[in-house]
Amino acid sequence: MSSPSVRVAFICVQNAGRSQMATAFAEQERRERGLENEVDILTGGTQPAEYVHEIVVEVMNEAGFDLTERTPHAITPDELDQTDIVVTMGCSASTVCPARWSGENRDWALDDPDGRNLDEVREIRDEVRRRVREFFDELEQRVVRRV
């Protein structure tokens, strides 16, 4: 089996909120669009938390996603070096988010759900979902389908 044509990473500092949401939505988009062989998805944080924020688990559960078994992951320089597109969630690459990569970078400038109330986190979730859909609209045009 050949490797995917594009590798994307959703990262933030703690990998306990926005990047976990983005990854769950991206996995769904990849599956629904039949892009499992074309798109590889990675998530991680530069200073990962011990667990995914409880409020994030709650609002994602409302949307049909079970994040209870997910654990924040430390992103490594080697992983980033092998990534085509890095999507940061709102951390500046030069200050808060010290990760470096040579591929394409996008920063979605999303609010951090940590410490927010339920309605605010739902709004963040819905914005993450919208951005992931738009991102996959673009990716679908970019990747070469393998049969």
N, C-alpha and C positions, 0 to 999 in steps of 0.2 A: 504494500500500500504506500502510495506517495504522500508526502507531507502536504498540509493545507497550503493554499496559495496566499493566504494572508493570516497573520497572527496579530491579535489585538489584546491589549491589556487595559483593564480598568483599575486605576490605582488611586489611593489617597493615603493620608498619613496613617490612620488607624486600621483601615480595611475592615471597619466595623459598621458601616452605614451605607453611604452613597455608592461606594464601589461594589459592595455586596448586592445592593439593589440592581445596579447596572448589569452585573454579571448574571443574575437570575433572569432579568428581562432579555439579555443578549442570548443566553442559552435557549430561551423559549423562541426568540426570533430565528435563531439559527436552525432549530428543529422544524419550526413551522414553514420555513422557506426552503428546507431541504439542502442546507448549506453545511452539513456536518463534515463533509470531506474537504470543503473549501475554506472554512473559517475556524481557527483555533482561538479559544478564549482563555485568558489568564487574568487573575486578580491578585492583588497584594497591597501591602502597605509598607511605608518606610519605617514606621514605628508602630507595628501592629498591636492592637488591644488584645486582651485575653479572650474576648468573646464578642459576638455581634451584639450591638445595642439591643436591649429587650424591646424598646419601642419600635425599632426597625423590624424585628422578628414579628411583632404584632401587626404592623400595617401591611407587611408583605403577606402574612397569613390571610388577612382580609382580601388580598388580591389573588389568593390561590397558590401562594408559594411558601413552602416550608423551609425556613432557614435555620431551624433549631440545631441541625447537625453541622452547620458551617462554622469554620474556625478562621479567624483572621490569619493571614499568611504574610511572612516577610518577603517582599520582592527582592530578588537578587540582581546584581549588575549583569550577570550572565543571562538571566531571563529577559531583562530589558534589552540587552544587545541583540537578542534573537526575535525582537518584537517589531513589527512593521508600523503599527499605530498605537501610541500610548494615549489614553484618555484619562486625564486627571480630573478630579471632581470639584476642584475649586482651590487647590493649593498652588501657590506660586512655585515654579520649578527652581527659582533662585533663592527662596527663603525657607518657607515652611516645609516644602517637599524637596529634599535634597537629592532625589533620584536623578540620574542622567541617562540619556539614551540617544541613539543616533538616528532613529526613525522619525516618522511624522508624529507631532504632538498636537493634541487639542485639549484645551482646558474648558470645562463646562461651567465653571464658576457657580456651582450649586451651594446653597446654604447647608451647613453641617447639621444633621438631625440631632446630634447629641445635645441634650438639655432642652429640646423643643417640646411643645405640647403635641398631643395626638393629631389635631387638625393640621398643624404646621408640617408635621412629618408626612401626613397623607399628601399634602401639596407637593412636598419634595419628591415623594414616591411617584406621583403622577407626572411631574416634570421629567424625572429620570426616565420613565417609561416612554414619554413622547420623544425625548432625545435619542434613546436607543432605537426606536422605530425609524426615525429619520436617518440615523447612522447606518442602519441595515438597509434602508432604501438605497443609500449610496454604495455600500459594500456590495450589494447584490449586482449592481451595474459594473463593479470593479473586478470582481473575482472571475476566474475561469472555472466553469463547472466541470467537474470530473464525473464521468459515469462509470 
